[in-house]
Amino acid sequence: MEITGAYYDADNAAMLWQNARGVSGAADMWIGKEPDQKLIDSINAGLAKKCSKPYPATCVLVKYLNPDITAAEEFEFLIAQIKIPVGHPFMGIYVGGLFPMSRNSSGGYQWWQLA
C-alpha cells in the first residue's frame, strides 16, 4: 500500500503539518484562491508522479485528502476532473479523507475508488 496526501496548496499543507507537529506560531487559518481546483490539481500532479514509478502488481495507491472546506457532495462533482494515467502500476487507486459537515451531510470519512 502506498499512501500519499493532497492539499489545496503548499501553504495549506504547511499549516496542517505544523499544527500536527505542535510547531509554535503555526498558522491556524488558511486562505486560498480556487481551493477546489487546486485540490484537484494537487491530486492529478500526485497521481502522475506516483504512476510514473514502478510498484509491485499488488500495490494499492491511497490519496488522503484534508478537505477542510470542501464537502463530500461537492467533491463528488470534482471527481470527474481527476485524471488516472493510462497503464498505471496499481491494483487499485482510492481517494478520500475526513470531510467537513455541510447542509446535506453530517461529515465524516468518505472514500471513492478511482481505478
C-alpha positions as CSV (number, residue, x, y, z in Angstrom):
1,M,0.0,0.0,0.0
2,E,1.3,3.4,-1.0
3,I,-0.4,6.3,0.9
4,T,0.2,9.9,-0.1
5,G,-1.6,13.2,0.6
6,A,-3.1,16.0,-1.5
7,Y,-3.6,19.6,-0.3
8,Y,-5.2,22.8,-1.5
9,D,-1.7,24.3,-1.9
10,A,1.7,24.5,-0.2
11,D,0.5,26.9,2.5
12,N,-2.4,24.7,3.4
13,A,0.0,21.7,3.7
14,A,2.5,23.6,5.8
15,M,-0.3,24.8,8.2
16,L,-1.7,21.3,8.6
17,W,1.7,19.7,9.2
18,Q,3.0,22.4,11.5
19,N,-0.2,22.2,13.6
20,A,0.0,18.4,13.7
21,R,3.6,18.6,15.0
22,G,2.8,21.3,17.5
23,V,5.0,23.9,16.0
24,S,4.9,27.1,18.0
25,G,3.4,30.0,16.0
26,A,1.9,27.8,13.3
27,A,-0.9,29.4,11.4
28,D,-4.4,28.3,12.5
29,M,-6.2,29.7,9.4
30,W,-5.6,29.3,5.7
31,I,-6.9,31.4,2.9
32,G,-6.6,30.4,-0.7
33,K,-8.0,31.1,-4.2
34,E,-9.9,28.5,-6.2
35,P,-9.4,25.8,-3.5
36,D,-11.4,23.1,-5.2
37,Q,-9.5,23.4,-8.4
38,K,-6.2,23.5,-6.6
39,L,-7.1,20.3,-4.7
40,I,-7.9,18.5,-8.0
41,D,-4.6,19.9,-9.5
42,S,-2.7,18.5,-6.4
43,I,-4.4,15.1,-6.8
44,N,-3.6,15.0,-10.5
45,A,0.0,16.0,-10.0
46,G,0.5,13.4,-7.3
47,L,-1.1,10.7,-9.4
48,A,1.1,11.5,-12.4
49,K,4.2,11.3,-10.2
50,K,3.2,8.1,-8.4
51,C,2.0,6.4,-11.5
52,S,5.3,7.0,-13.3
53,K,7.2,4.8,-10.8
54,P,7.3,1.0,-10.7
55,Y,5.4,-0.7,-7.9
56,P,4.6,-4.3,-7.2
57,A,1.5,-5.6,-9.1
58,T,-0.5,-5.9,-5.8
59,C,0.1,-2.4,-4.6
60,V,-2.8,-0.1,-3.9
61,L,-2.5,3.7,-4.0
62,V,-4.4,5.8,-1.5
63,K,-4.6,9.6,-1.9
64,Y,-5.6,11.0,1.5
65,L,-7.2,14.4,1.5
66,N,-7.6,17.1,4.1
67,P,-10.7,18.8,2.7
68,D,-11.2,21.4,5.3
69,I,-13.6,23.5,3.2
70,T,-14.8,21.0,0.5
71,A,-17.9,18.9,1.5
72,A,-18.1,15.3,0.3
73,E,-21.0,16.0,-2.0
74,E,-19.0,18.9,-3.6
75,F,-16.0,16.6,-4.0
76,E,-18.2,14.0,-5.8
77,F,-18.7,16.5,-8.6
78,L,-15.0,17.2,-8.8
79,I,-14.0,13.5,-9.2
80,A,-14.7,13.7,-13.0
81,Q,-11.7,16.1,-13.2
82,I,-9.3,13.5,-11.7
83,K,-7.0,12.1,-14.4
84,I,-5.9,8.5,-13.9
85,P,-2.8,7.8,-16.0
86,V,-3.2,5.0,-18.5
87,G,-1.2,2.0,-17.7
88,H,-0.7,2.9,-14.1
89,P,1.0,0.2,-11.9
90,F,-1.5,0.0,-9.1
91,M,-4.0,-2.8,-8.4
92,G,-6.4,0.0,-7.2
93,I,-6.4,3.7,-6.6
94,Y,-8.6,5.3,-3.9
95,V,-9.2,8.9,-2.8
96,G,-10.8,10.2,0.3
97,G,-10.5,11.7,3.7
98,L,-12.3,13.4,6.6
99,F,-14.8,15.7,5.1
100,P,-16.5,18.6,7.0
101,M,-20.2,18.9,7.8
102,S,-22.4,20.7,5.4
103,R,-26.1,21.4,4.8
104,N,-26.6,18.0,3.2
105,S,-24.0,15.9,5.1
106,S,-23.0,15.2,8.7
107,G,-19.4,15.0,7.5
108,G,-17.0,12.2,8.2
109,Y,-14.7,9.9,6.3
110,Q,-15.6,9.2,2.7
111,W,-13.7,7.2,0.1
112,W,-14.0,6.6,-3.6
113,Q,-12.4,4.0,-5.8
114,L,-10.9,5.7,-8.9
115,A,-9.3,2.6,-10.5
